[in-house]
Amino acid sequence: MKIREIRAVGLRGATPEGGWSEEIQSDQCVHTLVAVLTDEGVTGYGSVFTNDGLVKSALAVLEPFYKGENALEPERVSEKLHQNTFWLGRGGSLTHTISGIDIALWDILGKATGQPVGRLLGGRYRERVRPYASILMDEPARLVEHLLQVKAQGFRAFKMGWGPFGRQSDKVDEAIVRAARDAIGEDCWLMVDAGGSDAYWRGNYKWALRTSYMLKEYAVTWFEEALKPDALEDYIALRREAPVPIAGGEVLTRRQAFQPWLQGGAFDIVQPDVTKVGGISEERRIGWLAEENGVKFIPHGWNTAVGLAADLQLASAFANTDFVEYLTGSPYIDDIVAEPWQLDADGLLAIPDKPGLGLELDLDKIKKYTQGEKFL
């Protein structure tokens, strides 16, 4: 089965706010869908956390290396793409685009063999996993209203991030966390994401350490992105001293970038993004490296329904991966699938056991977000 063509379309019109200092608008593209078409009629889907213009340019560069390749060998083909583009730089738009290709190739392999991707990765440790609702922080009254709405949908784990946290005062930070804990109750999981990858983030080590002690008082499950993305030594020190687990890694790409962070003890929880790091092939290696170094692997998932489906398959294949991120309120997750995602009575999400990613996209609904551009 050979790769015949790869197509990409950007999603626009309902792009959710990211909480960034220079906020993205609904008609801007940060999520791109990829389709790998084969000569035997099997199509696989991928997702890239990158603007579609960059993805399409990357596909043009990569085409000589993927066209005609065996679509049933995702790891080898993806590594071929990495190896032949070192000279263009590791970790940018090319790596992100390879991520989408790799996800789609795993989808194809699963469809061709009749197996879910998680089983092809070595076996399924679970059939369900707990999604945590990923929302933006706000002033306490509006935040409480939002949390209660999401809890009514069945979620029992919540991660709130960005917004005013770490950007105004310690008093404001604590008021936000106190209001959130009071709203969801003591029996739910609460995570805090400072958003240290925001432009010109000013939260330093001392702020992060001080804040971690405040978060402990409210039983916060983990403290995410407390520092700037490249502050390796500060992360190592914070992880040693903080009384709550420290999480991060969503901006890193490929296993080589993760190695010093995992071996140096910078994280309790590592959060690679399958739509950035190089796809399922690369994220599996990062997950293995994390386990070998005593770090918990939980995928970062601010993406699309395809990215969520990939995260679910990865979660099934790792014994200790008990959460996945669920970006609530995004049509790119909830509105482009043929069968809506459904939480069960325990607030858990079933991991699809159908072949491939186990995901069926609604192509008519996708048209709403591609501004008329043809996908398939």
Secondary structure, 3 states (H helix, E strand, C coil): CEEEEEEEEECCCCCCCCCCCCCCCCCCCCCEEEEEEECCCCEEEEEECCCHHHHHHHHHHHHHHHCCCECCCHHHHHHHHHHCCHHHCCCCHHHHHHHHHHHHHHHHHHHHHCCEHHHHCCCCCCCEEEEEEEEECCCHHHHHHHHHHHHHCCCCEEEEECCCCCCCCHHHHHHHHHHHHHHHCCCCEEEEECCCCCCCCCCCHHHHHHHHHHHHCCCCCCEECCCCCCCHHHHHHHHHHCCCCEEECCCCCHHHHHHHHHHCCCCCEECCECCCCCCHHHHHHHHHHHHHCCCEECCECCCCHHHHHHHHHHHHCCCCCCEEEEECCCHHHHCCECCCCCECCCCCEECCCCCECCCCECHHHHHHHCCCCCCC
